[in-house]
Amino acid sequence: MSNETAPNSSNGTTIPAQTNDSDLAATFATDDKPIPKEESSLLNKILNEKLNSLNEGIVEISKQQLDPASPLYSNQTFESLRLKQPLIDALYQMGFQQPSKIQEAALPLLLCEPPQDMIAQAQSGTGKTATFLLTMLNRLDPEKKFPQCICLAPTYELARQIGEVAKKMAKNMPEIQIRYAIKGENVSRGMPIAEQIVIGTPGKMLDWVVKFRLIDPSKIICFVLDEADIMISQQGYQDQSIRLHNQIIAAAPNCQCMLFSATFSEAVFNFANQMISDPVIITVRRQDQTLPNIKQYFVRCRDRSDKYRAISNLYCSLTIASSIIFCYTRSSATWLANQLRATGRDVALLHGDMAVMERAQAVEDFKNGKYKVMITTNVCARGLDIPQVALIVNYDPPVTFEEHPQPDYDTYLHRIGRTGRFGKPGIAVNLADSDITMSFVKSFETYFGRPIEPLDDRDMDQLDKIEKETQ
Ligand SMILES: Nc1ncnc2c1ncn2[C@@H]1O[C@H](COP(=O)(O)OP(=O)(O)OP(=O)(O)O)[C@@H](O)[C@H]1O
């Protein structure tokens, strides 16, 4: 969930209004002190070497796909999963050699008759998108020129990304067409939509189905909620997603509903379970939710200026592969981007206040490698699949506000999951510039049961040791 739209979060100011905690306020406040030049750190060394090893990612991936304990493992082939041949051909063309665990577990159930509803949880970057897209593509009738599958995602960027993957998978089935129901896409009243798959954000989709009646809900055979936990629980998405679901189920009671996410809190899971009928359920134990290929660290900073020094210091490492820096608010992201740009550093900026075209351009430039660093908010925490992202920095920790600031576990998991895609090695670094931020880091460590180790940029031995452990 983007804190940008979170009900209790600050929206554009640097310090959340709800908290009086001076430590936390300091964490989010801005700082414009000059960076000491002599602060060139050994941290660069470890990260440089670690990031250079990313080229070996492919070897590691195949190793992981052979390890039964890995979420990438399968002893099945795509041929054994009831998929149509043109889809199998497309998967091989995309470089997919064998299914991942979620694909192997879910696809045979999703493709059997009668269609089965599903709530599925699987770790970030392990192939959920392909799971639901293959189901839709396999099930729809390409000869029928009207929408048969609807997929909802929380952001413009994610909807587009899902569409791009769908197009690659449908490459050998040219009759299949995909349409986006997102900001900037316009329709004319009375001009029904002919594309078989419509992917979009909830508000726009609701307009097209209910207000403009351009999509006939009785003809929908597959309904997917990606990032389903926020789609059914968070203000801003919940009303529209549930209303759409109800409309479709009322008109097409046999429509197959699929809810996918890397995170489902117990309450949201129970709600999802009531919402759809007799679903097949796939979940992941909490201790397995964070992946071992993503090594987690924290850098203890003295104060705000030390934190800015750390990020400046990290910059050389950040630009070796691609990296994403998460800030708490739009204004703190903008501030950090401006600070770095003012010192000649090149970064992309993406947040929810930007116009759609600017957002699309920022993602494109980052994906293409024009920018190696993207500074953003939680708007990019979920779903974004950019395989070359090797490093995540939590400049500000993910927090929720319920009277007091609390660690936001789900967002932590989604943020660090922007690296380590499909088994690639990744690094997540938390910058902790206050006691409360440090306590959040400890909470993330305890909650997920995975170590978040200290990085001390002055301790050579320690850095060498960490480096060996991550190889
Ligand atoms: N069977 C496969 N073989 C090889 N690569 C795969 C396979 N399945 C998916 N991938 C690749 O893995 C990456 C991550 O997949 P995907 O985006 O579907 O993850 P996800 O589970 O939806 O993650 P998130 O929870 O972050 O949204 C993508 O780049 C995708 O192309």
The ligand as a Tripos MOL2 file, in Angstrom:
@<TRIPOS>MOLECULE
LIG
   31    33     1     0     0
SMALL
NO_CHARGES

@<TRIPOS>ATOM
      1 N1          9.0810  -19.8000  -14.5900 N.pl3     1 LIG1
      2 C1          9.8460  -18.7420  -14.7240 C.ar      1 LIG1
      3 N2         11.0950  -18.8690  -15.2200 N.ar      1 LIG1
      4 C2         11.9210  -17.8000  -15.3390 C.ar      1 LIG1
      5 N3         11.5660  -16.5390  -14.9730 N.ar      1 LIG1
      6 C3         10.3370  -16.3540  -14.4610 C.ar      1 LIG1
      7 C4          9.4140  -17.4350  -14.3240 C.ar      1 LIG1
      8 N4          8.2750  -16.9330  -13.7870 N.ar      1 LIG1
      9 C5          8.4790  -15.6150  -13.6230 C.ar      1 LIG1
     10 N5          9.7040  -15.2580  -14.0280 N.ar      1 LIG1
     11 C6         10.3130  -13.9190  -13.9670 C.3       1 LIG1
     12 O1         10.4630  -13.6070  -12.5930 O.3       1 LIG1
     13 C7         10.3130  -12.2360  -12.3800 C.3       1 LIG1
     14 C8          9.3400  -12.0030  -11.2330 C.3       1 LIG1
     15 O2          8.0490  -12.4710  -11.5870 O.3       1 LIG1
     16 P1          6.7120  -11.7210  -11.1530 P.3       1 LIG1
     17 O3          6.8030  -10.2680  -11.4800 O.co2     1 LIG1
     18 O4          5.5860  -12.4940  -11.6640 O.co2     1 LIG1
     19 O5          6.8020  -11.8810   -9.5670 O.3       1 LIG1
     20 P2          5.6550  -11.7250   -8.4900 P.3       1 LIG1
     21 O6          5.5840  -12.9960   -7.7430 O.co2     1 LIG1
     22 O7          4.4140  -11.2100   -9.1130 O.co2     1 LIG1
     23 O8          6.3430  -10.6240   -7.5580 O.3       1 LIG1
     24 P3          5.7170   -9.4170   -6.6910 P.3       1 LIG1
     25 O9          5.1410  -10.0270   -5.4580 O.co2     1 LIG1
     26 O10         6.8910   -8.5640   -6.4000 O.co2     1 LIG1
     27 O11         4.6870   -8.7460   -7.5450 O.co2     1 LIG1
     28 C9          9.8470  -11.6310  -13.6900 C.3       1 LIG1
     29 O12        10.9290  -10.9590  -14.2790 O.3       1 LIG1
     30 C10         9.4330  -12.8200  -14.5290 C.3       1 LIG1
     31 O13         9.6700  -12.6080  -15.8960 O.3       1 LIG1
@<TRIPOS>BOND
     1     1     2 1
     2     2     3 ar
     3     2     7 ar
     4     3     4 ar
     5     4     5 ar
     6     5     6 ar
     7     6     7 ar
     8     6    10 ar
     9     7     8 ar
    10     8     9 ar
    11     9    10 ar
    12    10    11 1
    13    11    12 1
    14    11    30 1
    15    12    13 1
    16    13    14 1
    17    13    28 1
    18    14    15 1
    19    15    16 1
    20    16    17 2
    21    16    18 1
    22    16    19 1
    23    19    20 1
    24    20    21 2
    25    20    22 1
    26    20    23 1
    27    23    24 1
    28    24    25 2
    29    24    26 1
    30    24    27 1
    31    28    29 1
    32    28    30 1
    33    30    31 1
@<TRIPOS>SUBSTRUCTURE
     1 LIG1         1 GROUP 0 **** ****
